[in-house]
């Protein structure tokens, strides 16, 4: 698998991303041909080598005649679809980035995605940055994108709607569930365009993945920052993971842990129930031996990054603990699908997972199967058997990858 890792030390913007891709080997001329095919008038990509705090980087400036157009999402989609130069994959990616922008703008302004006006991000340079990024990622044959936590900067900026604090409203909306890195730089380090690129492409945020680095590109921002280089570093390399579209998906979770020796089993069970209801992915208990020879329980909570604070509060309130350990963990998951089979005792819901061997594995939902068994007066094992037979007889989803399936 070919991975692109964005190291966002000084944030990310559209021009920084495009510069890093070109610096890493994406053809400037191929990107320019694609962007010019959008019908935006006389447009050029001026690529230059600059230095930021002593580090070499590539800066890209989009040159075009002045314009004052305010575009809607369907206008931009039509431009992209109308190109006879851009590949279908790059078109789909560019439209996905704009869709993320549209969703964020619509939520911020309390309107629909069809009605939202693109102001700054609908300008020629932003369109060129986004479409050029999509083309560049495809030219470099990137299978997956990952990124570091993202600094936003601090202070205030002026946008079409007036003076706002950093991060700008759309940027903040786009960075929901994305790890934010602390920064005291009084400048907008991450723009809506940069945030949208990450939101639409990055499968994981965290430290460098385990991969063999083959290329490194540096994209420069326009402004010079005091004390740090205003550059986006792009590392491209090969991982031993299966290629894109494989049987394995990746994400990140937070792990919360605490050891407890002075809470009753009843109270602990109630706490676990509250954790599940509060959005925990999973909660499990492990017997342990604590200080002074006391028997205790280690409670481990797998939490979505967006629910960490709420779940930690539940532990402090209901588990009787005075300390919680927390750390981020990468997670690999088999692709799964909800699936229902028809049996002689009625429909049985279940879950299918796609195995690396190239086939589906089916498991029934316990609560549904148990309810059917009770209603019919038959053993639970009989419901499972009937569901398995129906699945084996052909009631299964289409293969995930038909070209590799038996």
Residue, then its C-alpha position, 0 to 999 in steps of 0.5 A: x500500500x502506498x501511503x501519503x503522510x502529511x506532517x502538519x507542523x505549521x498547519x495545512x492549506x491548499x497551496x501548501x498541499x499542492x506545493x508538497x505534492x509537486x515537490x514530491x514528484x507530481x507533474x506540475x504540467x499534468x496538474x496545470x492541464x487538469x486545472x486549465x480544463x475547468x474553464x476558469x480563464x487564463x490560469x497558470x501555476x507559478x512554481x518556485x523554490x523558497x526557503x522558510x527558516x532555512x528549509x527549502x520548500x516548493x511554493x505554488x502561486x495560482x495566477x489568474x485574472x481578477x474575478x468576483x464570482x460566488x459559486x454554489x456546489x453544483x457550479x463547481x461539480x459541473x466544472x469538474x464533471x465537464x473536464x475531459x482531461x481529469x481522470x474519473x478518480x481525481x474528479x471523484x476525490x475533488x468533488x468529495x473535498x468540495x462536498x465536505x466544505x459544503x457540508x461545513x459551510x451549510x452547518x455554520x450558516x444554518x442553510x442547505x448544502x444546495x444553497x450555501x455560497x462558496x466565498x473564499x473557497x469558491x475562488x479560482x485559486x482555491x478551486x485550483x488548489x483542491x482540484x490540483x491536489x486531487x490530481x496530484x494524489x492520483x498522479x503519485x498513485x496514493x492508496x491511503x492518506x494519513x496525517x499528524x494532529x493539526x495545529x490551527x493557530x490563534x488570533x483573528x482573521x477577516x473573511x467574507x462574513x467579517x472578523x472571526x477568531x482562529x480557527x475560522x468557523x468552517x475550519x473548526x467544523x471540518x476539524x470535528x473529531x480530528x486531533x488538534x495540536x497545540x499552537x500559540x502562533x498568532x496566525x491562521x495555520x490551517x485554512x478551510x481548504x486544508x482542513x477539507x482536504x484532510x477531512x476528505x482523504x485522511x483515514x488516520x491522524x497520529x504519529x508516522x505509520x510503519x512504512x518505508x519512506x520513498x519520497x519527501x516533499x515540502x510545500x511552503x505557505x506564503x507567510x514567514x513565521x517566527x521560530x518555525x518553518x511555515x511548511x507542510x512536509x509530505x512523506x510518501x512510502x510503501x506499507x506492507x498493508x493490503x492495498x486500498x479497497x482491501x479487507x481492512x479498515x483503519x481508524x484511531x480510538x482512545x483507550x481509558x484505563x483505571x484500576x478499582x478495588x473499593x467499588x461494589x460489583x453492583x455499582x461497577x456493573x451500573x457504571x459499565x452500563x452507563x459507559x456503553x450508553x454514553x458511546x463507548x465502543x467497548x468496555x471490559x473488566x480484568x481481575x488484578x491484584x492491587x497494593x496491599x494484596x487487595x483484589x481489584x478490577x482493571x476497567x478498560x474503555x475503548x472510546x471514540x475520540x469525540x466521546x473521551x471527555x464524557x466517558x472519562x467523566x462517567x468513570x470519575x463519577x460512577x466507578x469510584x476511581x481517582x485517576x484514569x490513564x488515557x492513550x491513543x491506539x490504532x485500530x484495524x477492522x474487517x469490513x462489515x455489513x449489516x445483513x438479514x437472511x430469510x429462514x423458515x422461522x422468519x427473517x434473522x438479522x446478522x452481521x457479515x465481515x469480509x475475510x482476507x481469504x476473500x469470503x464473507x463470514x456471517x454471525x447472527x445478532x444474539x438479541x434477535x435470535x434469542x427473541x425468535x427462539x423464545x417466540x417459537x419455543x425452539x433452542x437458540x442453536x436451532x435459529x443459528x443453524x437455520x440462519x447459517x444454512x440460509x447464508x450458505x445456500x446463497x443469501x449473502x451480500x455481493x463479494x467485496x472484490x469480485x475480481x479476487x473472490x472464488 
